[in-house]
Amino acid sequence: MSAPIDNTFIRDLEMKNGEQIKIHQLEVGDVGCVVWDAALVMCRYIETGDFDGGNSWRGLDVVEVGAGTGVLGVYAAAYGANVTVTDLPEFLPLMNLNIDTNRHHITGTAVAESLKWGEESLGRTVDCVLMADCIYYDKSLGPLVETVCSLCSDKTTVFCCYEQRTTGNKPELERKFLELMLEKFDVEDIPLERQDSLFRSEDILIKRFWKKTFTEVG
């Protein structure tokens, strides 16, 4: 059962322009209740030269899946993206709280919606899909990939950032996730030198995916 929404503590994230994003985290709850390191790495990658210092996000239709706190979506919206942050229904209050808290930073748009992987659809494809540290449970990997595919046209870019974990079944989960993704997508590994100079780590990977183009033979 989720903690009451008033039982939160705030993490301050400084953007490169000096503005302070304030993200509420729950004191008690599941993995989606706090800001993980991979989300921070991806947030700061949004501001790099790969995106003209963040300017390339302006006007893009973006969906964050497995958003939890919604921090990635809020960051992209601060740079002018039109963002839908999505997660299970129990995370809607937290995502809405963080959108409202940072409304004065948002130069695009940001809304929160429920999205159950493999069961629900937003009914459209988008310019970009964002996800950070969504590789946790074996039974969720197939539905996650199915949901990501439903959001993608041949022009959609998917950015996935996650921490490589070596304990338990985590290496197998990573292998299975990549295997499922590579059935539908091509991939580029974003090298450290293209990431933020401070918010990066050897064990936190950023991957860019785009749908494979299949050519019929005969």
Secondary structure, 3 states (H helix, E strand, C coil): CCCCCCCEEEEEEECCCCCEEEEEEECCCCHHHCCCHHHHHHHHHCCCHHHHHHHHHCCCEEEECCCCCCHHHHHHHHCCCEEEEEECHHHHHHHHHHHHHCHHHCCCEEEEEECCCCCCCCCCCEEEEEEECCCCCHHHHHHHHHHHHHCEEEEEEEEEEEECCCCCCHHHHHHHHHHHHHHHEEEEECCHHHCCCCCCCCCEEEEEEEECCCCCCC
